[in-house]
Amino acid sequence: MRPLDIGLALLVVVVWGLNFAVIRTGVAEVPPLLLGALRFILAACPAIFLVPRPALPLRLYLAYGLSISVGQFAFLFTAIHLGMPSGLASLVLQSQAFFTMLFAALWLKEGWRGSQLAGLILAAGGLALIGWSHGASMPLAGFLCTLAAASMWATGNIVTRAVARHGPIDQLAFVVWASLVPPLPFLALSLLLEGPTAIAAALSRFSVQSFAAVAYLAWAATLLGYGLWTRLLSRYPANQVAPFSLLIPIVGLSTGWLAFGEALQPLHFAGTALLMLGLAVNLFTTRLRAWAKARQ
């Protein structure tokens, strides 16, 4: 990957790492499914009036919106609402990297290099260390919802690769127009599962804090974050881009500790080191081998 694109990937890491603390703040005042609807309403409007719609089949907008937007965030917001610590959620969600590589191999026939497999094994060890250190503090329902969210994110990554096969497009415009898909499913789920009373109560006491949370989720996490993420996935194989997400728990765990007092333990730091080593092996082994071969 080019240095500029590595820098953009790291920017996404920071934006999405902070995202989990913002979600925890948002679901404290707004029911999770209603929060999802508000997020994508604000992401789509007024942005759809500023960018033209990319000429892509409707099925790709629906697949992207229902997987990476509705599926991922319905499960993730619910997980944090159920008590999943924001830092731990940022960690478990990164199992999407493993789902992405699996789905890419099954559906896109993208092979794995030995260095990528080694990097993921190291990263998995880091995830295991951090997850093990939480023990019983991780609610089972929240854990399962977060795993489901990870699988939906990975599915959306594969849809993004399918979008890239239609040729160069404005990735930000695609994210904006795909944001028209989630509001109605989210509102329907909110009415069904959360009820009109909860929705009315949340809207009647909608605060500046609630709006700030929705605005960050819409403009920073969705438009900026996913605009850059889809751009990277359109340029590089999924198994090169997805491992960057393994750095998100570093930001998420740190933010959870600073903002909410979610304790960081020595095992977190050991896990973080393994995550960074795994990413370095995944990204740079091939480049180092090429450099060494050129030197010879």
N, C-alpha and C positions, 0 to 999 in steps of 0.2 A: 504494500500500500504506500502511496505517496505521503510524505510528511504532513502536507496540508490536510489530507483526509484522516490521518491518524489524529491530528489536532482536533478536527471536527468530531471524531468519534469520542474523544476525551471530553469535549464540551457536552455532548449528549450524556455521558456518564454523570457529570456533575448535575445537570438539569434533572435527570431522572432520579439521581440519588436523593436530591432534596424533595422530590415529588412525594415520597412516602410520608414525610413529616407533614406536608401540606394536606395529604389525604386524611391523615389522622385528625388534623385540625378541622377539615371540612366535615367529616362524618360525625364529629362531636355535635354539630348543629343541624346538619341536613341528612336525611335518610340516604343510604348509599346509592340506591338505584335512581332516586331523584337527583342526587349529585351528579351521576353519570349523564343524565339527560341535560342538565344545565351546562355541564362541561362542553358537550358537543354542540349545543345550540349556540353558545358563545364562540366556539371554534369556527363554526360555519358562517355565522352572521356577525358582521357585515362582509367577511372576507370573500364570500362567493361573488360579491358584486365588484371585486377588485381584480380577480384573476379569472381568465377564461377556463372553461372546463376542458381538460385533456380528452382527446378523441379516443376513448377506450370503451370496450363493451360494458354494458350495465352490470353484467355478472361479476366483473372484477371489482367494481365499486361495492356491490352487495357483499361479496366474499370478504373483502378487506374490512368493511365496516362492521360486519357481523362477527368476525373472528377477533381481530386485533383491538377493536373498539368495544363492542358490546360484550363479547365473550370474556375477554381479558379483564375489563374493568368492572363488570358486574360481579365476577368472582373476587377480584382483588379488593374492591371497596367493601364488599360483604365480609371478607376475611378480617380486615382491619376493624370494621364495625363490631365483629364478634370478639375482638380482643387480641388479635394477632399483633404483637409489637411491631412498630413501623420498621425498625431496623432489621428484625428477623424476616419480615415480609420482603424487604429488599433483597435479602439473601436467598430465600427459598424460590422467589420468582426467577432467579437466574438459572434455575434448572431448565429454562427455555432454551439455553444454549445447547443442551444435550438433546432436547426435543427437536430443535431446529436441524441439527446435524443428522439426526435419525430420519426426520421427514425429508430432508434434502437428498439423503441417500436413497430413500424408498421411492420418492416421487420425481425427483429431478436427476437421479442417477449421478449425483456428485460424489466422487470418491473421497476417501480419507487418506491423508499422508501419515506416515509413522510419527512425524513430529506433532501433528495435530492430535493424534490419539494420545501421545505421551503428555502433551499439554493439558488435555482434558482430564487425564487421570490425576495429574498434579492438582488441577483446579478442583476436581471432585474431592480430593483429600482435604483441601482447604474448606470447601463447603461442609464436609462432614465434621471437621473440627469445630467450626463455628456453630453448626446446628447442634452438635453433641453438648456443647457448653451450656445451651439453654435448657436442655432436659425437659422436665415436666412443665416449665413455664410456657411451652408452646401448645396452644389449644389445638386439639385434633381437628375440629371442624375448620378452624382458620387455616391450619396446615393443608388440609385437603383442598380447600377453596383456592389457596395460593398455588398449589400444584396444577389445579385445573386452569387457573389464569395463565400459568406458564405455558401449558400446552396450547392454549388459544393464541398467545403471543407468537409461538413458534409457527402455528398454522398461518397467521398473518404474514410472517416473514416469507413463507413459501409463496403466498399470493403476490407479495411484492416482487419476488423473482419472476413470477409469471407476467406481471405488469411490464417488467424490464424487457421481456421478449417482444413486446410490441414496438420497440424502438425508443429513442430518446424522448422523454416527456418532462414537463415541469413537475418535479416531485412535490413541491410545496402545494401547487395547485391541485394535484391529485389528493393529497391529504385533506385539503380544505373541502373539496367536493365530496370526498368519501365521508366527511363529518356530517353530511346530511342524512346518512343512513341511520346512525345510532339513536337520535332523539326519540323517535316514535317507539321502537322496541323498548327503550329504557322507560319511557313514560307508561307504556302498557304494563311492563313488569312492576313498576312502582305502584300503579293503581291496584294491580292484582295482589301483590305481596306486602306492600307497605300500607296501602289503603288511603282513601281520600282525606281522612282526618289527619293522618300524619303529614301528608303533603301540605294541606292547608296550614297546619300549625307551623311547619318549617318555613313556609313562604311568608307567613304573617310576622315572624320574628327574624327574618333574613337580615343579617348584620353586615357591617363593613368587613368583618373577619370572614364571613361566609363568602362575600363577593370576591375578596382577595384570593381565597382558596380556589374558587371557580375560575377566576381570571388566570391564575398561575397554571392550573391544570389545562385550561383551554389554549392559552397563548404560548406559554413556555414549554410545557410537557408535550402538548399535542402538535401545535403548528411548528415550533422550532425543533423540538426533539424528534418527532416522527418525520418532519420534512427532511432533516439531515439524515435520519436513519434510512429512510427509503432511498435517498440519493446514494448512500453508501452501498446498500444492497443492490441497487441497479448497476453499480460499477464493478462490484467484486462478488465472488461466490459467497454464499451464506456462511460457509464454514470458516471464512476469514473475518467476517464482520461480527457474527454472533458472539465470539469469545470476549469482545470488549465489554459486553454486558456483565461479565464476571467481576468487573471492577466496581459496579454500582453499589454492592453491599458495603464497600469501604466508606463511601459517602453516606449511605443510608444508616449504617450502624453508628457512625460518628455523629450524624445529625440527631438520631434518636437519643443518643447519650446526652448531647448538649441541650436539646430542646425539652426532653421528657424524662431525663434521668434513667434511661434504659442502660443498664450497666454493661460496660465493656470489660471483658476478662482477658487474662493472658492468652487463652486459647483463641480469642478473636484475632489477636495480633499474629499468632502463629498461622492461623487460617488465611489471614490476609496476605502473609508472605508467600504461602503456597499458591494462592490465587494469582498473584503478580508473576511468580515464577512460571506458572502454567501458561499465562498469557504470553510471556516473553518467549517461551519455547514454541508456542503455537505460531506466533507471528514472525519470529526472527531466525529460526533455525535454518529454513530454506535459504534465506538471504545470506546468512553467514556461510553456509556451504558453498553458495555461488561465489561469494567473495574469496573464500579460501581456494576454490578451484581456479579462479582467475589469477590469484597470486602464484599458484603453482605453474 
